[in-house]
Amino acid sequence: MKTQVCIIGAGPAGLLLGHLLRAEGIHCVLLERRTPEYVLGRIRAGVLEQITVSLMARLGLDARLKAEGLPHDGFNLADGERLIRIDIAELTGGKHVVVYGQTELTRDLMDAREERGLEVIYEAENVALHDVEGDAPFVTFTKDGAEQRVDARFIAGCDGFHGPSRKAIPASVGMEYEREYPFGWLGILADVPPCNHELIYANHRRGFALASMRSETRSRYYIDVPLTEKLEDWPDERIWDELAIRLGPEAGSHITRGPSFEKSIAPLRSYVFAPMRHGSLLLCGDAAHIVPPTGAKGLNLAASDVHYASEALVGFFRAQDAGGIAAYSDKALARVWKSERFSWSLTKLMHRFPEDGPFERAMQVAELDYIASSRAAQTSIAENYVGLPV
C-alpha cells in the first residue's frame, strides 16, 4: 500500500499526529504492534499542559476532556511538615493544567479514528523501516502471517522507547544522553477521593511520595522504592501507611484508604536521542526521549513533538516547503532539553539518592526554604510546570 506518511505506533502521540494530518487532508497509515485493548490498558500520567489541551480542541475531540477534566491552578511541594503551594495561575497570568488520564485521552483519539478516516493497523508484527535516508522510505510488517509493505514519503516514529524507529538511525549519526535513577516509583490506583484537591510532591526522610488523582473519585499515589523491591512485598495497607507518613500530617490525615485495582513499579530514567530526524524519518515522543514522571512532562513533550512534526509535514505537502522538516529536530530538541532539565531538577530536589549525605540533604532543605519564601523561584517552577511556549 502507499501513503504520504506512515506512522509507527498508535499510542497517544501516533494517534494525535495522525488526526492532525488527516485534518489537513494528508493521508497516513498507522501501524501498531499491540491490540487496541492493550493500548488502552496501559496506565500512564494524567496532567495535561496547554499544548496538549489545545491540540485536542483544534481537532474537536475535547468534549469529554472539557466535561470530565479537572483544571488545576496550582500544586504543592511538601517537606514532611508543611505544604508549599505553587500558584501557577497567579504566577503565569492565568494559565493552568488539566488533570485528565492519558488512557482517557487515548480513548478519545481511538474512538474518532473511523469517523475521521484514520487508518490504523493493529497487531502489525515484525515492523522494519527501510531506506529512511532517501525520499522513498518504506516499512515492512507481518499481519496474520503475511508480510506487507507500506511505501511512504515520510515515516514518523511514535513507537516508544523500545520500538524499531530509533534503531533505524545509524549509530554513527545519533547520540544518546542517559541518566538512570537508583529507584522506581511504586504506584497504586484506587477508587477513593484524593487527599487534596491539587497534586502534592513530597520529600520526606523516608523517601518521596506523590498524591495525584484521575478524577474526584479516583486517586493515583506513588512512593519511591529501591529497584530491588517486589510488588508482593507491598500489600495495600503497607503502601497506605507509608503514604500517610511521607505526605506529612496535613495531607496524610485526609487520605481515604481502599483496595487498589492497579499496582506497578516503574523505573525512572532521563534519556534524549539526537537528532530527532534522519532523512525521511521523524521521531516523536518516547522514541526520542524519556523524562522522569516528576513534573508530568512525558505525554506533553510528545504532544509538542507532534505539534512541530505536523506543522513541518503540512508545510511540506501543502506548500512544498521543506524548511520545517529540516528544522524539526532542532526545534523539538530545544523544548525537550528544557523539560528534561525541569524534570531532572525536580527529581533531585524531591528524592533521596543513596549516595547523598548530610550536605545534600541540607541543600534540599535550603532549596525548599528558598522556594517557600521566593516569588521568583515559585514563578520559575510554575512556568515550567504549566508548560513552556511551543
C-alpha positions, 0 to 999 in steps of 0.5 A: 500500500502507499501513503504520504506518511506512515506512522509507527505506533498508535499510542497517544502521540501516533494517534494525535499526529495522525488526526492532525494530518488527516485534518489537513487532508494528508493521508497516513497509515498507522501501524501498531504492534499491540491490540487496541485493548492493550493500548488502552490498558496501559496506565500512564500520567494524567496532567495535561499542559496547554499544548496538549489541551489545545491540540485536542480542541483544534481537532474537536475531540475535547468534549469529554476532556472539557466535561470530565477534566479537572483544571488545576491552578496550582500544586504543592511541594511538601517537606514532611511538615508543611505544604508549599503551594505553587500558584501557577495561575497567579504566577503565569497570568492565568494559565493552568493544567488539566488533570485528565488520564492519558488512557482517557485521552487515548480513548478519545483519539481511538474512538474518532479514528473511523469517523475521521478516516484514520487508518490504523493497523493493529497487531502489525508484527515484525515492523522494519523501516527501510531506506529512511535516508532517501525520499522513498522510505518504506516499512515492512510488517507481518499481519496474520502471517503475511508480510506487507509493505507500506511505501511512504514519503515520510515515516514518523516514529511514535513507537516508544522507547523500545520500538524499531524507529530509533534503531533505524538511525545509524549509530554513527549519526545519533547520540544518546544522553542517559541518566538512570535513577537508583529507584522506581516509583511504586504506584497504586490506583484506587477508587477513593477521593484524593487527599487534596484537591491539587497534586502534592510532591513530597520529600520526606526522610523516608523517601518521596511520595506523590498524591495525584488523582484521575478524577474526584473519585479516583486517586493515583499515589506513588512512593519511591522504592529501591529497584530491588523491591517486589510488588508482593512485598507491598500489600495495600495497607503497607503502601497506605501507611507509608503514604500517610507518613511521607505526605506529612500530617496535613495531607496524610490525615485526609487520605481515604484508604481502599483496595487498589485495582492497579499496582506497578513499579516503574523505573525512572530514567532521563534519556534524549536521542539526537537528532530527532530526524534522519532523512525521511524519518521523524521521531516523536515522543518516547522514541526520542526521549524519556523524562522522569514522571516528576513534573508530568512532562512525558505525554506533553513533550510528545504532544509538542513533538507532534505539534512541530512534526505536523506543522513541518509535514503540512508545510511540506505537502501543502506548500512544498516547503521543506524548511520545517522538516529540516528544522524539526529536530532542532526545534523539538530538541530545544523544548525537550532539553528544557523539560528534561532539565525541569524534570531532572531538577525536580527529581533531585530536589524531591528524592533521596539518592543513596549516595547523598549525605548530610550536605545534600540533604541540607541543600534540599532543605535550603532549596525548599526554604528558598522556594517557600519564601521566593516569588521568583523561584515559585514563578520559575517552577510554575512556568515550567510546570504549566508548560513552556511556549511551543 
